[in-house]
């Protein structure tokens, strides 16, 4: 990224795709900030899907959405989050 910034005709990066753990975004963001260029971090589809599933697993839903005993509710909620993950990634698979 330093080479992009220090070049006489710098390359501007507006989006970068990384996994959620990568420090690459922070480094690229810092380099682009020197050029007063804003950046947006995008996640690769596998990490994005896992993040969505985890958020769905941890979301608070109404009792009416998943009725029944606690064990049944949890099982249905897990199935829902897996189904949601598959639907979100269907276009990429």
C-alpha positions as CSV (number, residue, x, y, z in Angstrom):
1,X,0.0,0.0,0.0
2,X,2.9,2.3,0.7
3,X,3.9,2.0,-2.9
4,X,0.4,3.0,-4.1
5,X,0.6,6.1,-1.9
6,X,4.2,7.1,-2.7
7,X,3.9,6.7,-6.5
8,X,3.8,10.0,-8.5
9,X,0.4,8.9,-9.8
10,X,-1.0,7.1,-6.7
11,X,-3.6,4.3,-7.0
12,X,-6.7,5.0,-5.0
13,X,-8.4,2.2,-3.2
14,X,-12.0,2.7,-2.2
15,X,-12.9,-0.9,-1.2
16,X,-10.9,-3.8,0.2
17,X,-12.1,-7.4,0.7
18,X,-10.6,-9.2,3.7
19,X,-11.6,-11.7,6.4
20,X,-12.8,-10.2,9.7
21,X,-9.5,-10.8,11.5
22,X,-7.2,-9.1,9.0
23,X,-5.1,-6.1,9.8
24,X,-4.7,-5.4,6.1
25,X,-7.7,-3.1,6.1
26,X,-6.3,-1.0,8.9
27,X,-3.0,-0.6,7.1
28,X,-4.6,0.2,3.8
29,X,-7.0,2.6,5.5
30,X,-4.1,4.4,7.1
31,X,-2.2,4.7,3.8
32,X,-5.3,6.0,2.0
33,X,-6.0,8.5,4.7
34,X,-2.7,10.2,3.8
35,X,-4.3,10.8,0.4
36,X,-7.6,11.8,2.0
37,X,-9.3,8.8,0.5
38,X,-12.0,7.0,2.4
39,X,-12.1,3.2,2.3
40,X,-14.8,0.7,2.9
41,X,-14.0,-2.8,4.2
42,X,-15.9,-5.7,2.6
43,X,-15.9,-9.2,3.9
44,X,-15.4,-12.3,1.8
45,X,-18.6,-14.3,1.4
46,X,-17.5,-17.1,3.8
47,X,-16.8,-14.7,6.7
48,X,-19.7,-12.5,6.0
49,X,-22.1,-15.6,6.0
50,X,-20.6,-16.8,9.3
51,X,-21.0,-13.3,10.8
52,X,-24.7,-13.2,9.7
53,X,-25.3,-16.7,11.1
54,X,-23.7,-15.7,14.4
55,X,-25.8,-12.5,14.6
56,X,-29.0,-14.5,13.8
57,X,-28.1,-17.1,16.5
58,X,-27.6,-14.3,19.1
59,X,-30.6,-12.1,18.0
60,X,-33.6,-11.8,20.4
61,X,-36.7,-12.9,18.6
62,X,-40.3,-12.7,19.9
63,X,-41.8,-15.8,21.5
64,X,-44.4,-15.7,18.8
65,X,-41.8,-16.2,16.1
66,X,-40.4,-19.3,17.6
67,X,-43.2,-20.7,19.9
68,X,-42.9,-23.8,22.1
69,X,-40.6,-25.1,24.8
70,X,-37.1,-23.5,25.1
71,X,-35.4,-26.5,23.6
72,X,-37.7,-26.6,20.6
73,X,-37.4,-22.8,20.2
74,X,-33.6,-23.0,20.2
75,X,-33.6,-25.9,17.7
76,X,-35.9,-24.0,15.3
77,X,-33.8,-20.8,15.7
78,X,-30.7,-22.8,14.8
79,X,-32.4,-24.2,11.7
80,X,-33.5,-20.7,10.8
81,X,-30.0,-19.2,11.1
82,X,-28.6,-22.0,8.9
83,X,-31.3,-21.5,6.4
84,X,-30.7,-17.8,6.4
85,X,-26.9,-18.4,5.9
86,X,-27.6,-20.7,2.9
87,X,-30.0,-18.3,1.3
88,X,-27.6,-15.4,1.6
89,X,-24.8,-17.4,0.0
90,X,-26.8,-19.3,-2.6
91,X,-25.9,-16.9,-5.4
92,X,-22.2,-17.4,-4.7
93,X,-22.2,-21.2,-4.4
